Amino acid sequence: MSPVTARILDGSATLKSIKHELAERVARLAERGVVPGLGTVLVGDDPGSHWYVNAKHKDCAEIGITSIRRDLPATATQAEVEAVIDELNADPACTGFLVQQPTGLDEMALLSRVDPEKDVDGLHPMNLGWLALGKPAPLPCTPMGCVELLRRFDVPIAGAKVVVIGRGLTVGRPLGLILTRKSENATVTLCHTGTRDLAAEVIQADIVIAAAGVPGIVTREMVKPGAAVLDVGVSRVDGKIAGDVAPDVAEVAGWVSPNPGGVGPMTRALLLTNIVEAAEAHVDHTGQG
Ligand SMILES: Nc1nc2c(c(=O)[nH]1)N[C@@H](CN(C=O)c1ccc(C(=O)N[C@@H](CCC(=O)O)C(=O)O)cc1)CN2
């Protein structure tokens, strides 16, 4: 076995720094009489979803964002969840909110019902449309978490060849749109289950972002020496997180994100950022505070 030479893209430490920065912005909002509030809608008993929602509210409490939590049983109907969404759309104390996925319900209908201005997950069809059109809108948290992690560790993005594995609506597809904006200027290949030769694509990449949900799909042999490799995959094997990236990739890559401790905490960091930005935008538009 060769030694690990890759630099670690430490998402947990970066979340801590971002919380510190955001706490100052929240304090400035408080001086103007504005307290941002995050709402969450959680349906059912999935332990992972409970963990994520608990973590999000704990993060908020640490930096002065108030929590509005709506936990519904697994028996909740589409109409009952939609009624909760309507309530949060109308609640002035709720700066923004999200419906934790998966719900087991018609998620596109739920997402579409959220007021686009309160969509701190950046997943409303209108906001994804604004992203495709290159206009400002709240951006999805996991893709932006990946970009912010690369930025904070000075991984060059402009001009880089990026291979994204996975075309899901929460990560892969918006990542392609974000990384090809003029501000990022990367060249992106979006790979998926129909890709004929994944290894032939990945070996060319300066940056690999694996969001396939297939444990160990990215192996050491596939990675160009010195490349940055981000692991978004969250599968459970024997109760432990199994990422999409094989551990020995760290022997050849230039940078790797640990999993856990990499992209997951950055998803939370970007959610906090979206809430604070929404509260600041509201103050700017309404003069409130
Ligand atoms: N409405 C949404 N639902 C889901 C999203 C999302 O962005 N919006 N993404 C994922 C889950 N997710 C956020 O909700 C999320 C995933 C991972 C983490 C995280 O901090 N993970 C830790 C490890 C946690 C563990 O041990 O299980 C880490 O990686 O270090 C936070 C949030 C699906 N649903």
The ligand as an SDF file (V2000), in Angstrom:
LIG
                    3D

 34 36  0  0  0  0  0  0  0  0999 V2000
  -34.4310   18.7120    1.2650 N   0  0  0  0  0  0  0  0  0  0  0  0
  -33.2610   18.0870    1.1520 C   0  0  0  0  0  0  0  0  0  0  0  0
  -33.1950   16.7730    1.4000 N   0  0  0  0  0  0  0  0  0  0  0  0
  -31.9930   16.1370    1.2600 C   0  0  0  0  0  0  0  0  0  0  0  0
  -30.8190   16.8510    0.8960 C   0  0  0  0  0  0  0  0  0  0  0  0
  -30.9330   18.2470    0.6560 C   0  0  0  0  0  0  0  0  0  0  0  0
  -29.9510   18.9550    0.3290 O   0  0  0  0  0  0  0  0  0  0  0  0
  -32.1790   18.8310    0.8000 N   0  0  0  0  0  0  0  0  0  0  0  0
  -29.5750   16.2100    0.8810 N   0  0  0  0  0  0  0  0  0  0  0  0
  -29.4500   14.9000    1.4990 C   0  0  0  0  0  0  0  0  0  0  0  0
  -29.2660   14.8980    2.9890 C   0  0  0  0  0  0  0  0  0  0  0  0
  -28.5870   16.0870    3.5840 N   0  0  0  0  0  0  0  0  0  0  0  0
  -29.2730   17.2620    3.6780 C   0  0  0  0  0  0  0  0  0  0  0  0
  -30.4690   17.2930    3.8320 O   0  0  0  0  0  0  0  0  0  0  0  0
  -27.3750   15.9310    4.3150 C   0  0  0  0  0  0  0  0  0  0  0  0
  -26.5150   14.8830    4.0890 C   0  0  0  0  0  0  0  0  0  0  0  0
  -25.3680   14.7020    4.8860 C   0  0  0  0  0  0  0  0  0  0  0  0
  -25.1060   15.5810    5.9060 C   0  0  0  0  0  0  0  0  0  0  0  0
  -23.9610   15.3800    6.8420 C   0  0  0  0  0  0  0  0  0  0  0  0
  -23.5740   16.3020    7.5420 O   0  0  0  0  0  0  0  0  0  0  0  0
  -23.4280   14.1380    6.9280 N   0  0  0  0  0  0  0  0  0  0  0  0
  -22.3650   13.7880    7.8260 C   0  0  0  0  0  0  0  0  0  0  0  0
  -22.5360   12.3550    8.3150 C   0  0  0  0  0  0  0  0  0  0  0  0
  -23.8760   12.0420    8.8770 C   0  0  0  0  0  0  0  0  0  0  0  0
  -24.0410   10.5890    9.3190 C   0  0  0  0  0  0  0  0  0  0  0  0
  -23.1960   10.0920   10.0430 O   0  0  0  0  0  0  0  0  0  0  0  0
  -25.0530    9.9920    8.9090 O   0  0  0  0  0  0  0  0  0  0  0  0
  -21.0160   13.8640    7.1190 C   0  0  0  0  0  0  0  0  0  0  0  0
  -20.9750   13.6610    5.8910 O   0  0  0  0  0  0  0  0  0  0  0  0
  -20.0190   14.0960    7.8000 O   0  0  0  0  0  0  0  0  0  0  0  0
  -25.9490   16.6410    6.1340 C   0  0  0  0  0  0  0  0  0  0  0  0
  -27.0720   16.8160    5.3370 C   0  0  0  0  0  0  0  0  0  0  0  0
  -30.7040   14.0720    1.2310 C   0  0  0  0  0  0  0  0  0  0  0  0
  -31.9010   14.8160    1.5310 N   0  0  0  0  0  0  0  0  0  0  0  0
  1  2  1  0
  2  3  2  0
  2  8  1  0
  3  4  1  0
  4  5  2  0
  4 34  1  0
  5  6  1  0
  5  9  1  0
  6  7  2  0
  6  8  1  0
  9 10  1  0
 10 11  1  0
 10 33  1  0
 11 12  1  0
 12 13  1  0
 12 15  1  0
 13 14  2  0
 15 16  1  0
 15 32  2  0
 16 17  2  0
 17 18  1  0
 18 19  1  0
 18 31  2  0
 19 20  2  0
 19 21  1  0
 21 22  1  0
 22 23  1  0
 22 28  1  0
 23 24  1  0
 24 25  1  0
 25 26  2  0
 25 27  1  0
 28 29  2  0
 28 30  1  0
 31 32  1  0
 33 34  1  0
M  END
$$$$
